[in-house]
């Protein structure tokens, strides 16, 4: 089997498009088609079918693609490790992150890391908790930073890095924002704006309101990002519960207010997660070290 032919098939299978692959790799479309056809002939299997302008992977193609993905991930790890052995820290890092650390924490740390190791390329995949757990399982990232409570099989390594605070936020136009401390009964009738239901933030909100505070959870709407939640709260469409890291600037500017409910405090952990079978390259180790060094500073400032 020709590894180059396999690589071209792998890219076509990723894009499900010969045209897009040709543009991405700066190779003519007919050349890619010929090389993929040679791979099919070598294997004696039909990997790709075309219906109209759309291409699809056959069942054989899906199997070959899954193995090709593993092969090229390992090759990338090998190239990174060889560079590291030569004293050059370079390569590509694929990092997963749930919404809060991915948007409000990791970009700052990645900037610091880039100054230290300019030859390392960083890719950051942001999604909800379950999406990120899935990409870890599929070996699509080197490691991930996930917020909130995590329950995963023993095949995953989980390390709590630090605790953030969860806070109830409201618009300055909400009458409750005028109080320094409120009684929990004052939240009766308040509408909540939640993160999507398959997220740790939604689970945390549900626990805090129904279990710790002991009130019904009246959800006005659920939104797919914290930024969307914040804008809905700005507009006084409801109140929400979010990590402090996501609203520090908004609190300082006065565009959001914290509702202090009977001086209660809630924690929200940020966790380092990766599959125990995953080979951690030197660039990944250096990034993890940088995250551990700097995450506390970012939460405090």
C-alpha positions in Angstrom: 0.0 0.0 0.0 1.3 3.4 -1.0 1.2 5.8 2.0 0.8 8.8 -0.2 -2.2 7.3 -1.9 -3.6 6.5 1.6 -3.0 10.2 2.7 -4.9 11.6 -0.3 -7.8 9.2 0.3 -7.7 10.2 4.0 -8.0 14.0 3.1 -10.8 13.3 0.5 -12.7 11.3 3.1 -12.3 14.1 5.6 -13.6 16.7 3.2 -16.0 14.4 1.3 -14.9 16.5 -1.7 -12.2 16.1 -4.4 -12.5 19.8 -5.2 -11.9 21.0 -1.6 -9.1 18.6 -1.1 -7.4 19.7 -4.3 -7.6 23.4 -3.2 -6.3 22.5 0.3 -3.3 20.5 -0.9 -2.6 22.5 -4.1 -2.9 19.4 -6.2 -5.0 19.1 -9.3 -8.3 17.3 -8.9 -7.7 14.7 -11.6 -4.3 13.8 -10.0 -6.1 13.1 -6.6 -8.8 11.1 -8.4 -6.1 8.9 -10.1 -4.2 8.3 -6.9 -7.3 7.3 -4.9 -8.3 5.0 -7.7 -4.8 3.4 -7.5 -5.4 2.8 -3.8 -8.7 1.2 -4.5 -7.0 -1.1 -7.1 -4.2 -2.0 -4.7 -6.8 -2.9 -2.0 -9.3 -4.5 -4.3 -12.0 -2.5 -2.6 -14.4 0.3 -3.7 -13.8 3.1 -1.1 -15.7 6.0 -2.6 -19.0 6.3 -4.5 -20.3 9.3 -6.3 -24.0 10.3 -6.6 -24.4 13.4 -8.7 -21.9 16.0 -7.3 -21.8 14.4 -3.9 -19.3 11.7 -2.9 -19.8 9.1 -0.1 -17.6 6.6 1.7 -18.6 3.0 1.1 -18.6 0.7 4.2 -15.1 -0.4 3.1 -14.1 3.3 2.8 -15.3 4.0 6.3 -13.2 1.1 7.7 -10.1 2.2 5.8 -10.6 5.8 6.8 -10.8 4.9 10.5 -7.5 3.1 10.3 -5.9 5.8 8.2 -6.9 8.4 10.8 -5.0 6.4 13.5 -2.0 5.9 11.3 -1.6 9.6 10.5 -2.1 10.6 14.1 0.7 8.2 15.1 2.9 9.6 12.3 2.3 13.1 13.5 3.2 12.1 17.1 6.4 10.4 15.8 7.4 13.5 13.9 6.9 15.7 16.9 8.9 13.3 19.1 11.8 13.2 16.7 11.9 17.0 16.6 11.9 17.0 20.4 14.7 14.5 20.6 16.7 16.8 18.3 16.1 19.6 20.8 13.5 21.4 18.7 10.1 21.7 20.3 7.8 21.9 17.3 4.8 20.2 15.8 1.1 20.4 16.0 -1.1 20.3 19.2 -4.8 19.5 19.0 -6.5 20.7 22.2 -10.1 20.2 23.2 -12.0 22.5 25.5 -15.5 22.9 26.9 -16.9 26.4 26.4 -15.7 28.3 29.4 -12.0 27.3 29.4 -12.0 27.3 25.6 -13.2 30.8 25.2 -12.2 32.7 28.4 -9.0 30.9 29.6 -7.1 28.9 27.1 -6.6 31.6 24.4 -4.6 33.7 26.9 -2.4 30.7 27.9 -1.9 29.8 24.2 -0.6 33.3 23.6 2.0 32.8 26.4 2.9 29.4 25.0 3.3 30.8 21.5 5.9 33.2 22.8 7.8 30.4 24.5 7.5 27.8 21.7 6.9 29.7 18.4 7.4 26.5 16.3 4.4 24.7 17.7 1.1 25.1 15.9 -2.0 25.0 18.2 -5.5 23.9 17.1 -8.3 24.5 19.7 -11.5 22.6 19.3 -14.3 24.1 21.5 -17.6 22.3 22.2 -19.9 21.2 24.9 -18.8 18.6 27.5 -20.1 15.6 25.6 -18.6 16.8 22.3 -15.2 17.1 23.9 -15.4 13.8 25.6 -16.2 12.3 22.2 -13.2 13.8 20.4 -11.0 12.5 23.2 -12.4 9.0 22.8 -11.9 9.2 19.1 -8.2 10.2 19.7 -8.8 13.5 17.8 -7.1 15.7 20.4 -3.9 15.4 22.5 -5.8 16.4 25.7 -8.7 18.5 26.8 -9.7 21.0 29.5 -13.3 20.4 30.6 -15.3 22.4 33.1 -17.6 20.9 35.7 -18.2 17.5 37.1 -16.8 14.7 35.0 -17.7 11.0 35.0 -15.6 8.9 32.6 -14.4 5.3 32.4 -11.1 4.4 34.1 -9.5 4.5 30.6 -9.4 8.3 31.0 -6.9 10.3 33.1 -8.6 13.1 34.9 -6.8 15.8 37.0 -8.5 18.7 38.6 -6.5 21.9 37.9 -8.3 24.6 39.8 -11.7 25.7 41.0 -13.6 28.6 39.6 -16.7 30.2 41.3 -20.2 29.9 39.9 -22.2 33.1 40.2 -25.8 34.1 39.6 -25.8 37.1 37.2 -28.5 39.6 36.3 -29.0 42.7 34.3 -28.5 46.0 36.1 -32.1 46.7 35.2 -33.3 43.7 37.2 -34.6 45.0 40.6 -32.7 42.3 42.5 -29.4 43.8 41.4 -29.9 46.6 43.8 -29.4 44.3 46.8 -26.0 43.4 48.3 -27.5 40.1 49.6 -30.8 38.6 48.7 -33.0 36.0 50.4 -33.5 32.9 48.3 -37.3 33.5 48.3 -36.7 36.6 46.3 -35.7 34.4 43.3 -39.2 33.0 43.1 -40.7 33.9 39.8 -37.3 34.7 38.2 -36.7 33.2 34.8 -33.4 31.5 34.2 -31.4 31.4 31.0 -29.5 28.1 30.7 -26.8 26.6 28.7 -27.9 23.7 26.4 -29.2 20.7 28.4 -26.4 18.3 27.5 -23.8 20.5 29.3 -22.2 20.6 32.7 -23.3 24.2 33.1 -26.9 23.2 32.8 -26.5 20.4 35.3 -24.7 22.7 37.7 -27.6 25.3 37.4 -30.2 22.6 37.9 -28.4 21.4 41.1 -27.9 24.8 42.6 -31.4 26.0 42.0 -33.4 22.9 42.8 -31.2 21.2 45.3 -29.1 23.8 47.1 -31.4 26.8 47.0 -34.5 24.6 46.9 -36.6 26.4 44.3 -38.3 25.4 41.1 -36.1 26.0 38.0 -38.0 28.2 35.6 -36.1 28.0 32.3 -37.0 30.9 29.9 -34.6 29.6 27.2 -31.5 27.5 26.6 -28.6 28.8 24.5 -25.6 27.2 23.0 -22.9 29.6 24.2 -22.1 31.7 27.3 -21.7 34.8 25.1 -25.3 34.3 23.9 -26.4 33.7 27.5 -24.7 36.9 28.6 -26.4 38.9 25.9 -29.8 37.6 26.9 -29.1 38.5 30.5 -27.9 42.0 29.4 -31.3 42.4 27.7 -33.0 41.5 31.0 -34.6 38.3 29.6 -33.7 36.4 32.7 -30.9 35.6 35.1 -28.3 32.9 34.8 -25.6 30.9 36.6 -22.1 31.0 34.9 -18.5 30.6 35.9 -16.8 33.8 37.2 -14.1 33.5 34.5 -16.7 34.2 31.8 -18.1 37.4 33.4 -15.3 39.1 35.2 -15.0 41.9 32.6 -18.8 42.3 32.5 -18.9 42.6 36.3 -16.1 45.2 36.3 -17.8 47.3 33.6 -21.2 47.1 35.3 -23.0 45.5 32.4 -23.8 42.5 34.7 -24.5 42.3 38.4 -23.9 39.3 40.7 -26.8 38.3 42.9 -25.5 37.2 46.3 -27.9 34.6 47.6 -27.6 34.4 51.3 -23.7 34.4 50.9 -23.8 31.0 49.3 -20.8 29.9 47.3 -20.5 27.3 44.5 -17.4 25.9 42.8 -16.8 24.9 39.2 -13.7 22.8 38.5 -11.5 22.9 35.4 -10.1 19.4 34.7 -7.3 18.1 32.5 -8.5 15.0 30.6 -6.9 12.6 28.2 -7.1 9.0 27.3 -4.6 6.9 29.3 -3.5 5.2 26.1 -2.6 8.5 24.5 1.1 9.2 23.9 1.7 12.6 25.3 4.3 14.4 23.1 6.8 16.9 24.5 4.9 19.9 23.0 1.7 18.6 24.8 3.7 18.2 28.0 5.0 21.7 27.7 1.5 23.1 27.1 0.0 21.2 30.1 2.9 22.6 32.2 2.1 26.1 31.0 -1.6 25.7 31.7 -0.9 24.6 35.2 1.5 27.5 35.8 -0.8 30.2 34.4 -4.5 29.2 34.9 -4.5 30.5 38.5 -3.2 33.9 37.4 -5.8 34.3 34.7 -8.7 33.4 37.1 -7.4 35.9 39.7 -6.8 38.9 37.3 
